[in-house]
Amino acid sequence: MAIVARVPLASGLLSGRYRHDTAFAADDHRAYNRHGEAFDVGETFAGVDYDTGVDAAQEFSALVEKYTDGRATPAQVALHWILQQPGVTTVIPGARSVEQARANATAATIPDLDTELLDQMADLYERRIRPLVQDRW
C-alpha cells in the first residue's frame, strides 16, 4: 500500500509567504474556493479559514527559523515532516517556478526534524488547526 501526500503545503500557506492582505488571481482556487464553494473545502488551505491559516503559518515559520537557524524553509520542513511519517511513499507539492520545485525537492535531504521541534509543531496543530478540521474528514 502506498500513501501519497497531496496538497502538502495547504495551498501554499506552509510556505510562509502569505499574509492577511495577500491577493490571489480571480481564477486561483485560493480566491474562489475558500469555503468549498466549487469543490471540497479541504483542497483550499486544508479546510482552515484563511486568516487562521496565515496566523498559524506565521507561528510555524517562527518555529522553523528558531529550530533550524535558517537552514531550511518552512516549506522544506513541512515536506520533510510528511516524509518522516511511517508509510508515506511520496509527497506531491505544487510549484510555480523551477526554483520552487528545486527547493521543495531538497526537503528530502534535510536532517530529520528534532523532537523538540516536532513537539512544538504538534502543539501548534492541536491549538490552532485540529479544532477546525477534526470533524470534517
MDAnalysis code that builds the backbone (N, CA, C; Angstrom):
import MDAnalysis as mda
import numpy as np

u = mda.Universe.empty(411, n_residues=137, atom_resindex=np.repeat(np.arange(137), 3), trajectory=True)
u.add_TopologyAttr("name", ["N", "CA", "C"] * 137)
u.add_TopologyAttr("resid", np.arange(1, 138))
u.add_TopologyAttr("resname", ["MET", "ALA", "ILE", "VAL", "ALA", "ARG", "VAL", "PRO", "LEU", "ALA", "SER", "GLY", "LEU", "LEU", "SER", "GLY", "ARG", "TYR", "ARG", "HIS", "ASP", "THR", "ALA", "PHE", "ALA", "ALA", "ASP", "ASP", "HIS", "ARG", "ALA", "TYR", "ASN", "ARG", "HIS", "GLY", "GLU", "ALA", "PHE", "ASP", "VAL", "GLY", "GLU", "THR", "PHE", "ALA", "GLY", "VAL", "ASP", "TYR", "ASP", "THR", "GLY", "VAL", "ASP", "ALA", "ALA", "GLN", "GLU", "PHE", "SER", "ALA", "LEU", "VAL", "GLU", "LYS", "TYR", "THR", "ASP", "GLY", "ARG", "ALA", "THR", "PRO", "ALA", "GLN", "VAL", "ALA", "LEU", "HIS", "TRP", "ILE", "LEU", "GLN", "GLN", "PRO", "GLY", "VAL", "THR", "THR", "VAL", "ILE", "PRO", "GLY", "ALA", "ARG", "SER", "VAL", "GLU", "GLN", "ALA", "ARG", "ALA", "ASN", "ALA", "THR", "ALA", "ALA", "THR", "ILE", "PRO", "ASP", "LEU", "ASP", "THR", "GLU", "LEU", "LEU", "ASP", "GLN", "MET", "ALA", "ASP", "LEU", "TYR", "GLU", "ARG", "ARG", "ILE", "ARG", "PRO", "LEU", "VAL", "GLN", "ASP", "ARG", "TRP"])
u.atoms.positions = np.array([
    [0.842, -1.160, 0.000],
    [0.000, 0.000, 0.000],
    [0.896, 1.234, 0.000],
    [0.507, 2.221, -0.755],
    [1.264, 3.474, -0.838],
    [0.441, 4.614, -0.266],
    [1.122, 5.514, 0.406],
    [0.482, 6.746, 0.873],
    [1.084, 7.882, 0.078],
    [0.246, 8.593, -0.659],
    [0.660, 9.724, -1.475],
    [0.080, 10.979, -0.837],
    [0.944, 11.841, -0.341],
    [0.503, 13.080, 0.299],
    [0.398, 14.170, -0.761],
    [-0.825, 14.642, -0.990],
    [-1.025, 15.704, -1.971],
    [-1.542, 16.944, -1.274],
    [-1.283, 18.097, -1.853],
    [-1.586, 19.407, -1.275],
    [-0.914, 19.525, 0.107],
    [0.365, 19.142, 0.191],
    [1.039, 19.077, 1.491],
    [1.366, 20.432, 2.112],
    [1.305, 21.484, 1.332],
    [1.642, 22.809, 1.861],
    [0.408, 23.666, 2.098],
    [-0.755, 23.014, 2.217],
    [-2.018, 23.717, 2.489],
    [-2.202, 24.876, 1.512],
    [-2.124, 24.562, 0.237],
    [-2.288, 25.549, -0.835],
    [-1.325, 26.721, -0.700],
    [-0.137, 26.431, -0.201],
    [0.905, 27.448, -0.097],
    [1.045, 28.093, 1.261],
    [0.058, 27.921, 2.136],
    [0.141, 28.556, 3.451],
    [1.429, 28.182, 4.175],
    [1.824, 26.915, 4.092],
    [3.003, 26.469, 4.835],
    [4.313, 26.902, 4.192],
    [4.234, 27.658, 3.110],
    [5.450, 28.245, 2.546],
    [5.894, 29.429, 3.391],
    [4.961, 29.982, 4.160],
    [5.273, 31.132, 4.990],
    [5.265, 32.452, 4.245],
    [4.860, 32.447, 2.991],
    [4.913, 33.659, 2.171],
    [3.648, 34.508, 2.221],
    [2.541, 33.934, 2.645],
    [1.280, 34.664, 2.554],
    [0.985, 35.464, 3.809],
    [0.335, 36.596, 3.594],
    [-0.055, 37.498, 4.674],
    [-1.561, 37.702, 4.599],
    [-2.117, 38.355, 5.592],
    [-3.563, 38.590, 5.622],
    [-4.039, 39.370, 4.400],
    [-3.190, 40.228, 3.843],
    [-3.603, 41.055, 2.712],
    [-3.168, 40.502, 1.349],
    [-2.662, 39.266, 1.323],
    [-2.276, 38.659, 0.048],
    [-3.505, 38.519, -0.844],
    [-3.355, 38.929, -2.097],
    [-4.451, 38.815, -3.070],
    [-4.096, 37.732, -4.088],
    [-5.050, 36.867, -4.370],
    [-4.857, 35.814, -5.357],
    [-5.638, 36.168, -6.614],
    [-5.175, 35.685, -7.755],
    [-5.869, 35.931, -9.031],
    [-7.287, 35.355, -8.963],
    [-8.177, 35.954, -9.692],
    [-9.583, 35.539, -9.672],
    [-9.762, 34.073, -10.059],
    [-8.889, 33.542, -10.922],
    [-9.025, 32.149, -11.351],
    [-8.232, 31.173, -10.484],
    [-7.680, 31.638, -9.390],
    [-6.921, 30.814, -8.450],
    [-7.886, 30.273, -7.397],
    [-7.888, 28.956, -7.169],
    [-8.840, 28.365, -6.220],
    [-8.717, 28.978, -4.829],
    [-7.569, 29.572, -4.519],
    [-7.400, 30.199, -3.215],
    [-8.218, 31.472, -3.100],
    [-8.680, 31.998, -4.217],
    [-9.544, 33.183, -4.206],
    [-11.022, 32.813, -4.198],
    [-11.379, 31.730, -4.889],
    [-12.812, 31.453, -5.053],
    [-13.317, 30.201, -4.333],
    [-12.452, 29.439, -3.708],
    [-12.933, 28.207, -3.076],
    [-12.590, 28.137, -1.586],
    [-12.445, 29.268, -0.958],
    [-12.031, 29.285, 0.451],
    [-12.973, 28.530, 1.362],
    [-14.245, 28.482, 1.005],
    [-15.236, 27.822, 1.863],
    [-15.833, 26.596, 1.188],
    [-15.159, 26.100, 0.129],
    [-15.619, 24.903, -0.556],
    [-16.751, 25.151, -1.528],
    [-16.835, 26.361, -2.052],
    [-17.924, 26.697, -2.972],
    [-17.881, 25.884, -4.265],
    [-16.678, 25.588, -4.762],
    [-16.542, 24.911, -6.050],
    [-16.201, 23.433, -5.914],
    [-15.446, 23.068, -4.898],
    [-15.086, 21.676, -4.644],
    [-14.674, 21.576, -3.186],
    [-14.284, 20.409, -2.740],
    [-14.053, 20.162, -1.325],
    [-13.213, 21.253, -0.667],
    [-13.699, 21.748, 0.449],
    [-13.017, 22.817, 1.187],
    [-11.616, 22.393, 1.622],
    [-11.377, 21.119, 1.747],
    [-10.060, 20.628, 2.140],
    [-8.986, 20.885, 1.106],
    [-9.371, 21.171, -0.129],
    [-8.399, 21.446, -1.180],
    [-7.814, 22.852, -1.061],
    [-8.478, 23.736, -0.359],
    [-8.014, 25.116, -0.238],
    [-7.689, 25.397, 1.218],
    [-6.414, 25.628, 1.498],
    [-5.921, 25.915, 2.847],
    [-6.274, 24.812, 3.838],
    [-6.329, 23.580, 3.352],
    [-6.578, 22.400, 4.191],
    [-7.860, 22.529, 5.007],
    [-8.825, 23.295, 4.511],
    [-10.106, 23.417, 5.193],
    [-10.132, 24.428, 6.323],
    [-9.046, 25.151, 6.514],
    [-8.962, 26.156, 7.582],
    [-9.223, 27.530, 6.973],
    [-9.928, 28.392, 7.711],
    [-10.157, 29.725, 7.162],
    [-8.816, 30.433, 6.970],
    [-8.762, 31.292, 5.972],
    [-7.511, 31.901, 5.543],
    [-6.789, 32.640, 6.666],
    [-7.488, 33.488, 7.398],
    [-6.819, 34.279, 8.434],
    [-6.237, 33.402, 9.539],
    [-6.970, 32.390, 9.955],
    [-6.432, 31.455, 10.950],
    [-5.220, 30.737, 10.381],
    [-5.308, 30.337, 9.120],
    [-4.195, 29.666, 8.470],
    [-2.955, 30.536, 8.386],
    [-3.137, 31.812, 8.067],
    [-1.998, 32.731, 8.000],
    [-1.361, 32.873, 9.375],
    [-2.180, 33.054, 10.400],
    [-1.637, 33.179, 11.759],
    [-0.861, 31.927, 12.158],
    [-1.425, 30.761, 11.897],
    [-0.763, 29.506, 12.242],
    [0.518, 29.332, 11.418],
    [0.469, 29.692, 10.150],
    [1.642, 29.569, 9.287],
    [2.758, 30.501, 9.744],
    [2.405, 31.682, 10.210],
    [3.431, 32.598, 10.712],
    [4.071, 32.048, 11.982],
    [3.262, 31.434, 12.844],
    [3.814, 30.796, 14.040],
    [4.711, 29.623, 13.648],
    [4.274, 28.841, 12.666],
    [5.074, 27.725, 12.162],
    [6.405, 28.233, 11.598],
    [6.369, 29.302, 10.818],
    [7.597, 29.871, 10.246],
    [8.581, 30.293, 11.337],
    [8.064, 30.871, 12.413],
    [8.921, 31.280, 13.535],
    [9.569, 30.053, 14.186],
    [8.814, 28.965, 14.315],
    [9.381, 27.723, 14.863],
    [10.486, 27.190, 13.961],
    [10.239, 27.201, 12.668],
    [11.227, 26.713, 11.711],
    [12.507, 27.536, 11.820],
    [12.376, 28.831, 11.875],
    [13.549, 29.706, 11.996],
    [14.317, 29.392, 13.279],
    [13.589, 29.270, 14.377],
    [14.219, 29.009, 15.674],
    [14.963, 27.676, 15.695],
    [14.318, 26.635, 15.216],
    [14.894, 25.295, 15.343],
    [15.833, 24.884, 14.213],
    [15.828, 25.614, 13.096],
    [16.752, 25.263, 12.009],
    [17.796, 26.344, 11.792],
    [17.709, 27.432, 12.546],
    [18.647, 28.553, 12.364],
    [18.707, 29.005, 10.911],
    [17.569, 28.984, 10.233],
    [17.514, 29.449, 8.857],
    [18.079, 28.484, 7.836],
    [18.406, 27.263, 8.239],
    [18.977, 26.284, 7.305],
    [17.915, 25.589, 6.454],
    [16.647, 25.802, 6.778],
    [15.558, 25.202, 5.993],
    [14.401, 26.191, 5.943],
    [13.632, 26.108, 4.884],
    [12.457, 26.972, 4.755],
    [11.259, 26.291, 5.410],
    [10.216, 27.050, 5.709],
    [9.006, 26.424, 6.236],
    [8.478, 25.328, 5.299],
    [8.490, 25.572, 4.004],
    [8.005, 24.554, 3.058],
    [8.843, 23.285, 3.150],
    [10.160, 23.430, 3.225],
    [11.015, 22.251, 3.321],
    [10.755, 21.466, 4.604],
    [10.561, 22.171, 5.710],
    [10.288, 21.488, 6.977],
    [8.934, 20.776, 6.913],
    [7.925, 21.446, 6.361],
    [6.599, 20.812, 6.247],
    [6.679, 19.555, 5.389],
    [7.385, 19.632, 4.272],
    [7.512, 18.469, 3.398],
    [8.328, 17.362, 4.067],
    [9.387, 17.737, 4.746],
    [10.206, 16.723, 5.418],
    [9.420, 16.042, 6.537],
    [8.586, 16.807, 7.250],
    [7.753, 16.214, 8.300],
    [6.888, 15.109, 7.707],
    [6.307, 15.366, 6.558],
    [5.468, 14.351, 5.909],
    [6.311, 13.124, 5.564],
    [7.491, 13.359, 5.017],
    [8.362, 12.240, 4.643],
    [8.801, 11.418, 5.851],
    [8.832, 12.021, 7.031],
    [9.206, 11.294, 8.250],
    [8.089, 10.397, 8.774],
    [6.885, 10.541, 8.237],
    [5.763, 9.748, 8.736],
    [5.832, 8.330, 8.188],
    [5.621, 7.350, 9.054],
    [5.667, 5.949, 8.612],
    [4.653, 5.688, 7.494],
    [5.105, 4.979, 6.493],
    [4.211, 4.567, 5.420],
    [4.072, 5.550, 4.273],
    [4.553, 6.776, 4.432],
    [4.428, 7.747, 3.339],
    [5.377, 7.343, 2.225],
    [4.834, 7.229, 1.029],
    [5.602, 6.815, -0.129],
    [6.145, 8.009, -0.890],
    [5.298, 9.017, -1.061],
    [5.719, 10.200, -1.805],
    [4.868, 11.396, -1.403],
    [5.390, 12.560, -1.732],
    [4.707, 13.823, -1.457],
    [4.632, 14.575, -2.778],
    [3.472, 15.170, -3.045],
    [3.310, 15.905, -4.299],
    [3.005, 17.374, -3.991],
    [4.050, 18.192, -3.844],
    [3.817, 19.613, -3.641],
    [3.674, 20.319, -4.990],
    [2.967, 21.405, -4.994],
    [2.893, 22.224, -6.200],
    [4.110, 23.127, -6.259],
    [4.376, 23.664, -7.425],
    [5.464, 24.630, -7.599],
    [5.115, 25.527, -8.771],
    [5.414, 26.795, -8.634],
    [5.138, 27.757, -9.703],
    [6.401, 28.183, -10.439],
    [7.547, 27.678, -10.002],
    [8.796, 28.021, -10.675],
    [9.782, 26.869, -10.517],
    [10.810, 26.885, -11.345],
    [11.860, 25.876, -11.262],
    [12.553, 25.979, -9.905],
    [12.805, 27.202, -9.447],
    [13.475, 27.402, -8.160],
    [12.654, 26.802, -7.021],
    [11.352, 27.011, -7.065],
    [10.470, 26.474, -6.027],
    [10.473, 24.939, -6.071],
    [10.440, 24.364, -7.242],
    [10.477, 22.906, -7.376],
    [11.790, 22.350, -6.829],
    [12.894, 23.019, -7.116],
    [14.190, 22.571, -6.597],
    [14.237, 22.672, -5.077],
    [13.749, 23.778, -4.537],
    [13.738, 23.955, -3.079],
    [12.877, 22.878, -2.426],
    [11.728, 22.572, -3.027],
    [10.867, 21.514, -2.495],
    [11.585, 20.165, -2.521],
    [12.299, 19.890, -3.598],
    [12.992, 18.603, -3.732],
    [14.072, 18.438, -2.670],
    [14.698, 19.531, -2.252],
    [15.756, 19.412, -1.246],
    [15.192, 19.102, 0.142],
    [13.888, 19.166, 0.311],
    [13.285, 18.820, 1.606],
    [13.655, 17.404, 2.025],
    [13.849, 16.528, 1.061],
    [14.197, 15.146, 1.370],
    [15.616, 15.018, 1.907],
    [16.441, 16.036, 1.714],
    [17.848, 15.936, 2.110],
    [18.152, 16.621, 3.444],
    [17.196, 17.349, 4.008],
    [17.488, 17.999, 5.288],
    [17.466, 16.941, 6.389],
    [18.190, 17.190, 7.481],
    [18.198, 16.202, 8.572],
    [16.798, 16.008, 9.152],
    [16.560, 14.814, 9.708],
    [15.272, 14.566, 10.357],
    [15.021, 15.632, 11.423],
    [13.773, 15.967, 11.575],
    [13.393, 17.054, 12.475],
    [13.567, 16.636, 13.923],
    [14.082, 17.551, 14.682],
    [14.378, 17.334, 16.093],
    [13.086, 17.176, 16.907],
    [13.144, 16.372, 17.938],
    [11.974, 16.048, 18.765],
    [11.320, 17.291, 19.347],
    [12.113, 18.248, 19.773],
    [11.538, 19.470, 20.347],
    [10.737, 20.246, 19.296],
    [11.274, 20.340, 18.088],
    [10.525, 20.997, 17.009],
    [9.250, 20.216, 16.712],
    [9.338, 18.908, 16.637],
    [8.149, 18.086, 16.384],
    [7.089, 18.307, 17.460],
    [7.511, 18.396, 18.710],
    [6.576, 18.651, 19.812],
    [5.921, 20.024, 19.673],
    [6.692, 21.019, 19.296],
    [6.152, 22.369, 19.111],
    [5.166, 22.413, 17.936],
    [5.488, 21.682, 16.879],
    [4.589, 21.611, 15.727],
    [3.280, 20.924, 16.108],
    [3.375, 19.852, 16.889],
    [2.169, 19.139, 17.335],
    [1.309, 20.045, 18.202],
    [1.936, 20.807, 19.082],
    [1.202, 21.745, 19.931],
    [0.497, 22.808, 19.086],
    [1.185, 23.351, 18.108],
    [0.594, 24.339, 17.208],
    [-0.629, 23.752, 16.505],
    [-0.500, 22.551, 15.983],
    [-1.622, 21.893, 15.315],
    [-2.796, 21.703, 16.278],
    [-2.525, 21.196, 17.456],
    [-3.590, 20.936, 18.435],
    [-4.320, 22.218, 18.829],
    [-3.592, 23.292, 19.005],
    [-4.193, 24.560, 19.433],
    [-4.940, 25.279, 18.330],
    [-4.359, 25.331, 17.136],
    [-4.894, 26.211, 16.090],
    [-5.673, 25.515, 14.982],
    [-5.324, 24.288, 14.671],
    [-5.884, 23.643, 13.475],
    [-6.866, 22.523, 13.800],
    [-6.483, 21.605, 14.639],
    [-7.317, 20.435, 14.924],
    [-8.768, 20.779, 15.254],
    [-9.041, 21.758, 16.120],
    [-10.445, 22.051, 16.441],
    [-11.282, 22.470, 15.225],
    [-10.614, 22.974, 14.188],
    [-11.328, 23.434, 13.000],
    [-11.565, 22.346, 11.964],
    [-10.786, 21.275, 12.024],
    [-10.878, 20.261, 10.971],
    [-11.175, 18.846, 11.450],
    [-11.091, 18.591, 12.742],
    [-11.164, 17.214, 13.243],
    [-12.464, 16.489, 12.889],
    [-13.541, 17.212, 12.696],
    [-14.806, 16.536, 12.412],
    [-15.170, 16.560, 10.923],
    [-14.274, 17.042, 10.065],
    [-14.594, 17.168, 8.637],
    [-14.367, 15.906, 7.839],
    [-13.312, 15.175, 8.158],
    [-12.966, 14.040, 7.295],
    [-12.896, 12.783, 8.101],
])
